[in-house]
């Protein structure tokens, strides 16, 4: 058995507050942070850390629709969230990549062959605009504001995806950069390219590059943007552009949660990324395959102690339910290939870590089992716990069994037992392995049952292959 010392957990917020000790208050219902203000960002260099006090909960269009999502599909998913997920705390509706391409095909592997040089919808300053054939409310110069207004009227928050950099078509046309003396050719670096999507050039880390990002986020803030996922930032790690985006958002007059993608983000960049982004991907694109889920354990463990209020390692979108409708990397139109045990394992791992919970399915097609899974109040309460501590892999055992623990705001301990192996297994939980002493009341989250007391005697739990148990231990 490998014993791992959990150590003292300190996050960035604690450090900024001179390592003040937080009083623990556990919430039975999810502890939802207030939504970002729709008027202006709070003052201060690190004010953005107040914009995602708990991991964001929401939906992203990519797993179901790739780059083809339409306004009708976005609104259908927003309505489902309002009707079915609002009380559970889900808020973000995020349109994924290439919403500015009127001819998007949902075939990522053919982007560089079929869409290189395609005419992308843009304004006179080169900034991307929604394709009106896919988002009809954007016509007449209205852009994304009418759609954002509809989403806000539901009590939800509006987000979208952007590629890093400046459109190649803007550099070629040498369009002026709004509000500045520069042109797109001054900002764009033709030698800085994304290998899998040729929409953009990278941006020089200079005054012209900053002017480009400032102009872009001024526009998007005017539409009512609440969340931006910026792609092609992490591999290779684009330190300069991350900092420029951070500055542009901070100056735009609106809180916009900043998510970087894809991964794996280098853990050596932890101190930089947590000072610049609200969430960052720990892996490449994640799909409904056990091998992908099995990898996330070790990737999340690399980020232990880094996450905290305002800055979260992101284990990626959740491919449950109906996915792959128009998204070739998903492997075709299908319902999730994860077993029910694997789905509980994912929710347990994302819940205890904690990671943002961004759903990838076409939500109106959910069955009751999936809805119950993603709205489990005890799992969400753990994910949204106000302390914002991160989980530690406390012990590993032969056969792929392991135990993760996390301290919650009321002093309770979240304890997860995972079976990454291929056979039924038992895990003996011992107080000394968990760093606990005294007597605890034990609550089984997934079965919603009290399991009695736990003290010096081991507590043995049975875990199916690829399965998990999730316990909440509260001292008597």
C-alpha positions as CSV (number, residue, x, y, z in Angstrom):
1,X,0.0,0.0,0.0
2,X,1.2,3.5,-0.9
3,X,0.7,6.1,1.8
4,X,0.5,9.7,0.6
5,X,0.7,12.5,3.1
6,X,-2.2,14.9,2.4
7,X,-0.3,17.8,4.0
8,X,-1.8,21.2,4.7
9,X,-3.9,22.5,1.9
10,X,-3.5,26.1,1.0
11,X,-5.0,27.8,-2.0
12,X,-4.4,31.1,-3.6
13,X,-7.2,32.9,-1.8
14,X,-5.8,31.8,1.6
15,X,-2.4,33.2,0.6
16,X,-3.9,36.5,-0.5
17,X,-5.7,36.7,2.8
18,X,-2.4,36.2,4.7
19,X,-3.2,32.5,5.2
20,X,-6.3,33.3,7.3
21,X,-8.0,30.2,8.5
22,X,-11.5,29.7,7.1
23,X,-14.3,28.7,9.4
24,X,-15.9,25.5,8.1
25,X,-19.6,25.6,7.1
26,X,-20.8,22.5,5.2
27,X,-23.9,23.1,3.0
28,X,-26.3,20.3,2.4
29,X,-27.5,22.0,-0.8
30,X,-24.9,23.2,-3.4
31,X,-23.1,26.3,-2.4
32,X,-23.5,28.5,-5.5
33,X,-21.4,31.6,-5.8
34,X,-23.3,34.7,-6.9
35,X,-23.4,35.0,-10.7
36,X,-21.0,37.5,-12.2
37,X,-22.3,41.1,-12.2
38,X,-23.8,42.3,-15.4
39,X,-22.4,45.8,-15.0
40,X,-18.8,46.1,-14.1
41,X,-15.9,44.0,-12.7
42,X,-14.9,44.4,-9.1
43,X,-11.7,46.4,-8.6
44,X,-8.3,44.9,-8.0
45,X,-5.6,43.1,-9.9
46,X,-6.9,39.7,-9.0
47,X,-10.6,40.6,-8.9
48,X,-11.3,37.8,-11.4
49,X,-10.9,35.2,-8.6
50,X,-14.2,36.3,-7.2
51,X,-16.0,35.4,-10.5
52,X,-15.9,31.6,-10.0
53,X,-15.8,31.1,-6.3
54,X,-17.0,27.5,-6.8
55,X,-16.4,25.4,-10.0
56,X,-18.7,26.5,-12.8
57,X,-21.7,24.3,-13.6
58,X,-23.1,24.4,-17.1
59,X,-23.4,23.0,-20.7
60,X,-21.1,23.2,-23.7
61,X,-22.3,22.5,-27.2
62,X,-19.2,20.7,-28.5
63,X,-19.8,17.0,-27.6
64,X,-23.2,16.9,-29.3
65,X,-22.8,19.4,-32.1
66,X,-19.1,20.1,-32.8
67,X,-18.8,23.3,-34.8
68,X,-22.3,23.2,-36.2
69,X,-24.6,24.2,-33.3
70,X,-27.5,26.5,-34.2
71,X,-29.4,29.1,-32.2
72,X,-32.4,26.8,-32.0
73,X,-30.3,24.0,-30.5
74,X,-28.7,26.4,-28.0
75,X,-32.1,27.8,-26.9
76,X,-33.5,24.3,-26.5
77,X,-30.7,23.3,-24.2
78,X,-31.0,26.6,-22.3
79,X,-34.7,26.0,-21.8
80,X,-33.9,22.5,-20.4
81,X,-31.4,23.9,-18.0
82,X,-33.8,26.5,-16.8
83,X,-36.6,23.9,-16.3
84,X,-34.6,20.9,-15.0
85,X,-31.1,22.0,-13.8
86,X,-31.5,25.5,-12.5
87,X,-32.4,24.5,-8.9
88,X,-29.3,22.2,-8.9
89,X,-27.1,25.3,-9.7
90,X,-26.3,24.9,-13.4
91,X,-26.0,28.3,-15.0
92,X,-23.6,28.5,-18.0
93,X,-24.7,28.0,-21.6
94,X,-21.5,27.8,-23.8
95,X,-21.4,27.8,-27.6
96,X,-18.3,25.9,-28.7
97,X,-16.0,26.6,-31.5
98,X,-16.4,28.2,-35.0
99,X,-19.8,29.9,-34.5
100,X,-18.6,32.4,-37.0
101,X,-18.4,29.9,-39.9
102,X,-21.5,29.7,-42.0
103,X,-20.4,26.5,-43.7
104,X,-19.3,24.5,-40.6
105,X,-19.5,20.8,-41.2
106,X,-18.9,19.1,-37.8
107,X,-15.9,17.3,-39.2
108,X,-12.9,18.4,-37.2
109,X,-10.5,16.2,-39.1
110,X,-11.3,18.0,-42.4
111,X,-11.0,21.5,-41.1
112,X,-7.6,22.2,-42.6
113,X,-8.7,20.6,-45.9
114,X,-12.2,22.0,-46.4
115,X,-12.4,25.2,-44.4
116,X,-9.0,26.8,-44.9
117,X,-9.5,30.1,-46.4
118,X,-13.3,30.0,-45.9
119,X,-15.0,33.4,-45.6
120,X,-15.7,33.7,-41.9
121,X,-18.3,36.2,-40.5
122,X,-16.5,39.3,-39.2
123,X,-17.0,43.0,-38.7
124,X,-15.0,45.8,-40.4
125,X,-12.3,45.5,-37.7
126,X,-11.8,41.8,-38.3
127,X,-13.5,40.6,-35.1
128,X,-15.5,37.4,-35.4
129,X,-19.3,37.6,-35.6
130,X,-22.0,34.9,-35.4
131,X,-22.9,33.3,-38.7
132,X,-26.4,34.7,-39.4
133,X,-27.6,31.5,-41.2
134,X,-27.0,29.6,-37.9
135,X,-27.9,32.4,-35.5
136,X,-30.7,34.4,-37.2
137,X,-31.3,36.8,-34.3
138,X,-27.8,38.2,-35.0
139,X,-28.8,39.7,-38.3
140,X,-29.2,43.5,-38.7
141,X,-26.1,44.2,-36.7
142,X,-27.5,42.7,-33.5
143,X,-24.8,40.0,-33.3
144,X,-25.0,37.8,-30.2
145,X,-26.8,40.3,-28.0
146,X,-30.3,39.1,-28.6
147,X,-29.3,35.5,-27.9
148,X,-27.4,36.5,-24.8
149,X,-30.5,38.6,-23.6
150,X,-32.7,35.5,-24.0
151,X,-30.3,33.4,-22.0
152,X,-30.0,36.0,-19.3
153,X,-33.8,36.4,-19.1
154,X,-33.9,32.7,-18.1
155,X,-31.5,33.5,-15.2
156,X,-28.6,31.8,-17.0
157,X,-25.2,32.9,-18.2
158,X,-23.9,33.2,-21.7
159,X,-20.6,31.9,-23.0
160,X,-18.7,30.9,-26.1
161,X,-15.5,29.5,-27.5
162,X,-12.7,31.4,-29.3
163,X,-9.5,30.3,-30.9
164,X,-6.3,32.0,-29.7
165,X,-5.1,34.8,-31.9
166,X,-6.4,37.0,-34.8
167,X,-8.2,35.8,-37.9
168,X,-5.9,35.1,-40.9
169,X,-8.4,36.9,-43.1
170,X,-8.0,40.0,-41.1
171,X,-4.2,40.0,-41.3
172,X,-4.4,39.3,-45.1
173,X,-6.9,42.3,-45.5
174,X,-4.9,44.4,-43.0
175,X,-8.1,45.6,-41.3
176,X,-7.8,48.4,-38.7
177,X,-7.9,47.4,-35.0
178,X,-10.8,49.2,-33.5
179,X,-9.9,52.0,-31.0
180,X,-6.2,51.9,-31.9
181,X,-3.6,53.2,-34.3
182,X,-2.7,49.6,-35.3
183,X,-3.8,47.2,-38.0
184,X,-4.3,43.4,-38.0
185,X,-0.9,43.0,-39.8
186,X,0.8,44.7,-36.8
187,X,-0.7,42.3,-34.4
188,X,-0.7,38.9,-36.2
189,X,2.3,36.6,-36.3
190,X,2.1,34.5,-39.5
191,X,4.7,32.1,-38.2
192,X,2.5,31.3,-35.1
193,X,-0.1,28.8,-36.2
194,X,-2.5,26.3,-34.7
195,X,-1.8,22.9,-36.4
196,X,-5.4,21.7,-36.5
197,X,-7.5,24.9,-37.2
198,X,-6.3,27.5,-39.7
199,X,-8.7,30.2,-38.8
200,X,-6.1,32.3,-36.8
201,X,-2.6,33.4,-36.5
202,X,-1.1,33.9,-33.1
203,X,-0.7,37.4,-31.8
204,X,2.5,39.3,-31.1
205,X,3.0,40.0,-27.4
206,X,3.3,43.8,-28.0
207,X,1.2,46.9,-28.0
208,X,-0.6,46.0,-31.2
209,X,-1.3,42.5,-29.9
210,X,-2.8,43.9,-26.7
211,X,-4.9,46.4,-28.8
212,X,-6.3,43.5,-30.7
213,X,-7.4,41.6,-27.6
214,X,-8.7,44.8,-26.0
215,X,-10.9,45.5,-29.0
216,X,-12.2,42.0,-29.2
217,X,-13.3,41.8,-25.6
218,X,-14.8,45.3,-25.6
219,X,-17.1,44.0,-28.4
220,X,-17.9,40.7,-26.7
221,X,-18.6,42.4,-23.4
222,X,-21.1,44.7,-25.1
223,X,-23.0,41.6,-26.2
224,X,-23.3,40.4,-22.5
225,X,-20.6,37.6,-22.6
226,X,-20.2,35.9,-19.2
227,X,-17.8,33.0,-20.0
228,X,-15.1,32.5,-22.7
229,X,-13.3,29.3,-23.5
230,X,-10.1,30.1,-25.4
231,X,-8.6,27.2,-27.4
232,X,-5.0,26.5,-28.5
233,X,-3.5,28.2,-25.4
234,X,-2.1,25.2,-23.4
235,X,0.0,23.0,-25.8
236,X,2.3,24.7,-26.3
237,X,1.7,27.0,-23.3
238,X,1.0,30.5,-24.7
239,X,2.1,32.5,-21.7
240,X,2.1,35.9,-23.5
241,X,-1.4,35.5,-25.0
242,X,-2.8,34.2,-21.7
243,X,-1.6,37.4,-20.1
244,X,-3.0,39.6,-22.9
245,X,-6.4,38.0,-22.6
246,X,-6.4,38.4,-18.9
247,X,-5.6,42.1,-19.2
248,X,-8.2,42.6,-22.0
249,X,-11.0,41.0,-19.9
250,X,-10.0,43.0,-16.8
251,X,-10.3,46.2,-18.9
252,X,-13.5,45.3,-20.8
253,X,-15.9,46.5,-18.0
254,X,-17.6,43.1,-17.5
255,X,-16.7,40.0,-15.5
256,X,-16.0,37.2,-18.0
257,X,-15.0,33.8,-16.6
258,X,-11.8,32.8,-18.5
259,X,-11.3,29.1,-19.4
260,X,-8.2,27.8,-21.2
261,X,-8.2,24.8,-23.5
262,X,-7.2,22.2,-24.4
263,X,-4.7,20.3,-22.4
264,X,-2.8,18.8,-20.8
265,X,-1.7,22.1,-19.2
266,X,1.8,21.6,-17.8
267,X,1.6,21.4,-14.0
268,X,4.8,23.4,-13.8
269,X,2.8,26.4,-15.0
270,X,0.4,26.1,-12.0
271,X,1.5,29.4,-10.4
272,X,1.1,31.2,-13.7
273,X,-2.2,29.8,-14.8
274,X,-4.0,30.2,-11.5
275,X,-3.1,33.9,-11.5
276,X,-4.5,34.4,-15.0
277,X,-7.4,32.0,-15.6
278,X,-10.5,30.8,-13.8
279,X,-10.2,27.3,-15.1
280,X,-7.7,25.3,-17.3
281,X,-7.8,21.9,-18.9
282,X,-5.8,19.1,-17.4
283,X,-6.1,16.8,-20.5
284,X,-6.7,16.7,-24.2
285,X,-10.3,16.2,-25.4
286,X,-12.1,13.8,-23.1
287,X,-14.6,11.2,-24.5
288,X,-16.8,8.3,-23.2
289,X,-14.1,5.6,-23.1
290,X,-12.9,4.0,-19.9
291,X,-9.3,4.5,-20.9
292,X,-9.9,8.3,-21.0
293,X,-11.6,8.3,-17.6
294,X,-8.9,6.1,-16.2
295,X,-6.2,8.6,-17.2
296,X,-8.0,11.5,-15.4
297,X,-7.2,10.1,-12.0
298,X,-3.5,10.6,-12.4
299,X,-3.9,13.9,-14.2
300,X,-6.1,15.3,-11.5
301,X,-3.7,14.1,-8.8
302,X,-0.9,16.2,-10.5
303,X,-3.0,19.3,-9.6
304,X,-3.7,18.5,-5.9
305,X,-3.6,21.6,-3.8
306,X,-3.6,24.0,-6.8
307,X,-7.3,24.6,-7.3
308,X,-9.4,26.9,-5.0
309,X,-12.0,29.7,-5.1
310,X,-11.7,31.4,-8.5
311,X,-9.2,29.0,-10.1
312,X,-10.0,25.4,-11.0
313,X,-8.2,22.5,-12.8
314,X,-10.7,21.4,-15.4
315,X,-11.2,17.7,-16.2
316,X,-13.2,18.6,-19.3
317,X,-16.8,18.3,-20.5
318,X,-18.9,15.4,-19.4
319,X,-19.9,13.1,-22.4
320,X,-23.1,11.6,-20.9
321,X,-26.4,11.2,-22.6
322,X,-26.9,11.9,-26.3
323,X,-23.6,13.0,-28.0
324,X,-22.0,13.0,-31.4
325,X,-25.0,14.3,-33.3
326,X,-22.9,16.5,-35.5
327,X,-19.4,16.0,-34.0
328,X,-17.1,13.6,-35.7
329,X,-14.5,13.3,-32.9
330,X,-17.3,11.9,-30.7
331,X,-17.4,8.8,-32.9
332,X,-20.8,9.2,-34.4
333,X,-24.4,9.9,-33.2
334,X,-24.8,7.8,-30.0
335,X,-25.7,7.7,-26.3
336,X,-22.8,7.6,-23.9
337,X,-20.7,4.4,-24.0
338,X,-19.9,4.8,-20.3
339,X,-21.6,2.2,-18.1
340,X,-23.7,3.4,-15.2
341,X,-20.9,2.5,-12.8
342,X,-18.4,4.5,-14.9
343,X,-20.8,7.5,-15.0
344,X,-21.0,7.4,-11.2
345,X,-17.2,7.2,-11.0
346,X,-16.9,10.3,-13.2
347,X,-19.3,12.3,-11.1
348,X,-17.6,11.1,-8.0
349,X,-14.1,12.1,-9.2
350,X,-15.2,15.4,-10.7
351,X,-17.3,16.0,-7.6
352,X,-14.6,15.4,-5.0
353,X,-11.6,16.9,-7.0
354,X,-13.4,19.3,-7.5
355,X,-13.6,20.1,-11.3
356,X,-16.1,22.3,-13.2
357,X,-19.1,20.3,-14.3
358,X,-19.8,21.2,-18.0
359,X,-22.3,18.8,-19.6
360,X,-21.7,17.8,-23.2
361,X,-25.0,16.1,-24.1
362,X,-28.0,17.3,-26.0
363,X,-29.9,17.9,-22.7
364,X,-33.5,17.6,-24.0
365,X,-32.8,14.0,-24.9
366,X,-31.8,13.0,-21.3
367,X,-33.6,10.2,-19.6
368,X,-34.6,10.3,-15.9
369,X,-31.6,8.3,-14.8
370,X,-29.1,10.8,-16.4
371,X,-31.0,13.7,-15.0
372,X,-31.0,12.2,-11.5
373,X,-27.2,11.5,-11.8
374,X,-26.2,15.0,-12.8
375,X,-28.5,16.7,-10.2
376,X,-27.6,14.5,-7.2
377,X,-27.7,17.2,-4.4
378,X,-25.1,15.6,-2.2
379,X,-22.5,15.2,-5.0
380,X,-23.1,18.8,-6.1
381,X,-22.9,20.1,-2.5
382,X,-19.5,18.4,-2.3
383,X,-18.4,19.9,-5.7
384,X,-19.6,23.3,-4.7
385,X,-18.4,23.3,-1.1
386,X,-17.6,26.8,0.0
387,X,-14.2,26.0,1.4
388,X,-12.8,25.2,-2.0
389,X,-10.3,22.6,-0.8
390,X,-8.9,20.1,-3.3
391,X,-8.9,16.3,-3.0
392,X,-5.9,14.2,-2.2
393,X,-5.2,10.6,-3.3
394,X,-4.6,9.3,0.2
395,X,-3.9,5.6,-0.5
396,X,-3.6,3.1,-3.3
397,X,-3.9,-0.6,-3.2
398,X,-3.2,-3.6,-5.4
399,X,-5.6,-4.1,-8.2
400,X,-6.4,-0.5,-9.1
401,X,-8.1,0.4,-5.8
402,X,-7.6,3.8,-4.3
403,X,-8.9,6.3,-1.8
404,X,-9.3,10.0,-2.2
405,X,-10.2,12.4,0.6
406,X,-11.1,16.1,0.9
407,X,-12.0,18.3,3.9
408,X,-15.3,20.2,3.6
409,X,-16.4,23.5,5.1
410,X,-18.0,22.1,8.2
411,X,-15.0,19.9,9.0
412,X,-16.6,16.8,7.5
413,X,-14.5,14.6,5.3
414,X,-15.4,13.5,1.8
415,X,-14.0,10.0,1.2
416,X,-14.2,8.3,-2.2
417,X,-13.2,4.7,-2.9
418,X,-12.4,3.9,-6.5
419,X,-12.0,0.5,-8.3
420,X,-10.0,1.1,-11.5
421,X,-9.6,-2.6,-11.9
422,X,-11.6,-5.2,-13.9
423,X,-13.0,-7.2,-11.0
424,X,-15.3,-6.6,-8.0
425,X,-13.2,-5.4,-5.1
426,X,-13.4,-4.5,-1.5
427,X,-11.6,-1.5,0.0
428,X,-10.9,-1.4,3.8
429,X,-11.0,2.2,5.0
430,X,-8.8,2.8,8.0
431,X,-8.7,5.9,10.1
432,X,-4.9,6.2,10.0
433,X,-4.9,5.9,6.2
434,X,-7.3,8.8,6.1
435,X,-5.5,10.9,8.7
436,X,-8.5,10.8,11.0
437,X,-9.0,10.1,14.7
438,X,-12.1,9.9,16.8
439,X,-15.6,8.7,15.8
440,X,-17.5,9.7,12.7
441,X,-21.0,9.3,11.4
442,X,-20.9,7.8,7.9
443,X,-23.3,8.7,5.1
444,X,-23.2,6.9,1.7
445,X,-23.9,9.5,-1.0
446,X,-24.9,7.3,-3.9
447,X,-27.2,5.0,-1.9
448,X,-28.4,7.9,0.3
449,X,-28.0,5.7,3.4
450,X,-26.5,6.1,6.8
451,X,-23.9,3.5,7.4
452,X,-23.5,4.0,11.2
453,X,-20.2,5.0,12.9
454,X,-16.6,4.8,11.9
455,X,-13.7,4.9,14.3
456,X,-10.6,2.8,15.0
457,X,-12.2,-0.3,13.3
458,X,-11.9,-0.5,9.5
459,X,-14.9,0.2,7.3
460,X,-15.0,-2.2,4.4
461,X,-16.9,-1.1,1.2
462,X,-17.6,-3.2,-1.9
463,X,-16.8,-1.5,-5.2
464,X,-17.7,-2.9,-8.7
465,X,-15.3,-2.7,-11.6
466,X,-14.8,0.8,-12.8
467,X,-17.0,1.9,-9.9
468,X,-16.9,4.2,-7.0
469,X,-18.3,4.8,-3.5
470,X,-18.7,8.3,-2.1
471,X,-18.9,8.8,1.7
472,X,-19.4,11.9,3.9
473,X,-17.9,11.5,7.4
474,X,-18.9,13.9,10.1
475,X,-17.3,13.8,13.5
476,X,-19.7,12.8,16.3
